[in-house]
Amino acid sequence: MNPVRLAWVNCIIGGSMLMSAIGVSHAADAASASTASAPAPAPRTIVLVRHGNYVADPAADKKLGPGLSPIGVAQAHLAGAHLAGLAIHFDDLYVSPLQRARDTAAVIAMDFPGRSFSVLDDLEECTPPTRRREITREEKPADLTACKRQLDRLFDTHFKPAAGAERAEMYVCHGNVIRYLTTRALGVDTKAWLEMSVHHASITQIRVEADGRFKVIAVGDAGYIPASLLTGSTGDAERSLAIPALPVAEPASD
């Protein structure tokens, strides 16, 4: 080949290889920059608070349900004081759309001045599938399936590592919701959720580690509520804050 032509071909080949190398380098730099800019995963603390005691009310809004009873308000005050005393800064506060949860959150908010709750529809009470079929025999299969879908969506959206810095969130919701989410965090059969029972205004705490592992710290903690005010869990007696009749001794007769 002509020496001049050979030199020209070598120049073209060398230039092409150089541009290719530059392209690879730029791609690697871009990938590295993308990785560097992505926030590192961090732990997330999730605190689930069950609503306080309530009494069925036929006159209540059909969609929102009844609000708290007087004893439920007292329970919510105790929960709020306890939550405010924890060494946890809550980055977000969420509440179910149902009235008994809203009332509970409103009372708790008194211990968190300046903070507000966001209504999260997926926190609404529902009944997911359970192996205790005698409990759900009145439920429609489609409703059970829809509930499971709702709660799985809630778990998959919120129960994951935080991005960039550690976070903590409070969710004021319902017993069925809390128990189902706990089974998901434990990685056990979700149909076992009904084998747990949690008091009104109790606290369940779950930590999501940066690597995605779950640590269940507490389930249904109600140690801050006096025994005389405990309701909502299996074996709890019916209680009331109404003033009882005063027992008065009859005067002795002669």
C-alpha positions in Angstrom: 0.0 0.0 0.0 1.1 3.5 -0.7 3.0 4.8 2.4 0.9 8.0 2.4 -2.4 6.1 2.1 -1.2 3.7 4.9 -0.5 6.6 7.2 -4.0 8.0 6.4 -5.7 4.7 7.2 -3.8 4.3 10.5 -4.8 7.9 11.4 -8.4 7.1 10.9 -8.3 3.8 12.8 -6.4 5.5 15.7 -8.9 8.4 15.8 -11.8 6.0 15.8 -10.4 4.0 18.7 -9.6 7.2 20.6 -13.2 8.4 20.2 -14.5 5.0 21.2 -12.4 5.1 24.3 -13.5 8.6 25.1 -17.2 7.5 24.7 -16.7 4.6 27.1 -15.0 6.9 29.5 -17.8 9.5 29.4 -20.4 6.7 29.8 -18.5 5.4 32.9 -18.2 8.9 34.3 -21.9 9.4 33.8 -22.8 6.2 35.5 -20.5 7.0 38.3 -21.9 10.5 38.7 -25.4 9.0 38.7 -24.5 6.5 41.4 -22.9 9.2 43.4 -25.9 11.5 43.2 -28.4 8.9 44.2 -29.2 9.3 47.9 -27.9 6.4 50.1 -30.6 4.3 51.7 -31.2 5.0 55.4 -33.3 3.5 58.3 -37.0 4.4 58.6 -39.0 4.2 61.8 -42.7 3.5 61.5 -45.0 4.1 64.5 -48.5 2.8 64.1 -51.1 4.1 66.6 -54.5 2.4 66.9 -57.4 4.8 67.4 -59.1 5.2 70.8 -62.3 3.5 72.1 -65.5 4.3 70.3 -69.2 3.4 70.6 -71.3 2.3 67.6 -73.6 5.1 66.6 -76.4 4.5 64.1 -76.6 8.3 63.5 -72.9 8.5 62.5 -71.8 9.3 58.9 -72.0 6.0 57.0 -68.7 6.5 55.4 -66.7 8.0 58.3 -68.2 6.0 61.1 -68.5 7.1 64.8 -66.0 9.3 66.6 -64.3 8.6 69.9 -66.1 7.9 73.2 -65.0 9.8 76.3 -62.8 7.0 77.3 -61.3 6.9 73.8 -60.4 10.6 74.2 -58.7 9.9 77.5 -56.7 7.1 75.8 -55.7 9.4 73.0 -54.4 12.0 75.4 -52.3 9.3 77.1 -50.9 8.1 73.8 -50.1 11.7 72.7 -48.2 12.4 75.8 -46.3 9.2 75.5 -45.5 9.8 71.8 -44.3 13.3 72.5 -41.9 11.9 75.2 -40.3 9.5 72.8 -36.8 10.3 71.4 -38.3 10.3 67.9 -38.7 13.3 65.5 -41.6 12.5 63.3 -41.0 13.7 59.7 -44.5 12.9 58.6 -47.9 12.3 60.3 -50.6 10.3 58.6 -54.2 9.4 59.6 -56.9 7.1 58.3 -60.0 8.9 56.8 -62.4 7.4 59.4 -63.7 9.6 62.2 -62.4 7.6 65.1 -58.9 7.8 63.7 -59.2 11.5 62.9 -60.4 12.2 66.5 -57.5 10.3 67.9 -55.0 12.2 65.7 -56.6 15.5 66.7 -56.0 14.8 70.3 -52.5 13.5 69.7 -51.8 16.7 67.7 -52.2 18.7 70.9 -48.9 17.3 72.0 -47.3 18.2 68.6 -48.1 22.0 68.2 -47.7 23.3 64.7 -47.9 19.9 63.1 -50.6 18.6 60.9 -51.7 15.1 59.7 -52.1 14.0 56.1 -55.1 11.8 55.4 -54.0 8.6 53.8 -56.9 6.6 52.2 -55.1 3.3 52.3 -55.0 3.4 56.1 -58.8 3.0 56.1 -60.0 0.0 58.2 -60.9 -3.2 56.2 -60.8 -6.9 56.7 -58.1 -8.9 54.9 -58.2 -12.7 54.4 -57.6 -14.8 57.5 -57.5 -18.4 58.3 -60.2 -17.8 61.0 -63.0 -18.3 58.5 -65.7 -18.2 61.3 -64.8 -14.5 61.7 -65.0 -13.6 58.0 -67.9 -15.8 56.9 -70.1 -12.7 56.5 -67.5 -10.9 54.4 -67.6 -11.0 50.6 -64.6 -12.7 49.0 -64.1 -9.6 46.7 -64.0 -7.3 49.7 -61.4 -9.5 51.4 -59.3 -9.5 48.3 -59.7 -5.7 47.8 -58.5 -5.1 51.4 -55.4 -7.3 50.9 -54.6 -5.3 47.8 -55.1 -2.0 49.7 -52.8 -3.0 52.6 -50.2 -4.6 50.4 -50.1 -1.3 48.4 -49.7 0.6 51.6 -46.9 -1.6 52.8 -45.0 -1.6 49.5 -45.2 2.2 49.3 -44.3 3.2 52.8 -42.4 0.3 54.5 -39.1 0.7 52.8 -35.7 2.3 53.6 -35.6 6.1 53.7 -33.5 8.0 51.1 -30.5 10.0 52.1 -31.2 10.4 55.9 -33.0 8.5 58.6 -36.8 9.3 58.8 -39.7 8.5 61.2 -43.4 8.5 60.5 -46.5 8.2 62.6 -49.7 6.5 61.3 -52.9 6.7 63.2 -55.2 3.9 62.0 -56.9 0.7 62.9 -56.4 -2.7 64.5 -56.8 -4.8 61.4 -54.5 -2.6 59.4 -51.8 -2.6 62.1 -51.9 -6.4 62.6 -51.8 -7.2 58.8 -48.8 -4.8 58.3 -47.0 -6.4 61.2 -47.3 -9.9 59.6 -45.9 -8.4 56.4 -42.9 -7.0 58.4 -42.4 -10.3 60.1 -42.5 -12.1 56.8 -45.1 -14.6 58.0 -48.4 -15.8 56.6 -50.5 -12.7 56.4 -53.6 -14.8 57.1 -52.3 -15.0 60.7 -53.0 -11.4 61.4 -56.1 -12.2 63.6 -53.9 -14.2 66.0 -52.8 -10.8 67.4 -54.9 -8.4 69.5 -54.0 -4.8 70.2 -55.5 -2.3 72.7 -57.1 0.9 71.7 -54.6 3.8 71.5 -51.7 1.3 71.6 -48.5 1.7 69.7 -46.8 -0.7 67.3 -43.2 0.3 66.2 -41.4 -1.2 63.2 -38.0 -0.2 62.0 -36.9 -0.7 58.4 -33.1 -0.9 58.2 -31.1 0.7 55.4 -30.6 -2.7 53.8 -34.3 -3.4 53.8 -34.5 -5.7 56.8 -37.4 -5.3 59.2 -37.2 -5.1 63.0 -40.5 -5.2 64.9 -39.7 -3.2 68.1 -43.2 -3.4 69.7 -46.7 -4.6 69.0 -49.7 -3.1 70.7 -47.7 -1.4 73.5 -50.1 0.2 76.0 -47.9 0.4 79.1 -48.7 4.1 79.4 -52.5 3.4 79.8 -53.8 2.5 83.3 -55.3 -1.0 83.5 -58.7 0.6 84.3 -58.7 2.4 80.9 -57.6 -0.5 78.7 -60.1 -1.5 76.0 -60.1 -3.0 72.5 -58.1 -6.1 73.1 -59.2 -9.7 73.7 -60.2 -10.0 77.3 -60.7 -6.3 78.0 -63.8 -5.5 80.0 -66.3 -2.9 79.0 -65.4 0.4 80.6 -66.9 3.8 80.9 -65.9 7.2 82.3 -69.5 7.9 83.3 -69.9 8.7 87.0 -71.4 5.6 88.8 -74.1 5.7 91.3 -72.9 6.6 94.8 -73.5 3.7 97.2 -75.2 5.2 100.2 -75.7 3.2 103.4 -79.2 3.2 104.6 -79.6 4.6 108.1 -79.8 1.9 110.8 -83.3 1.2 112.0 -84.1 1.0 115.7 
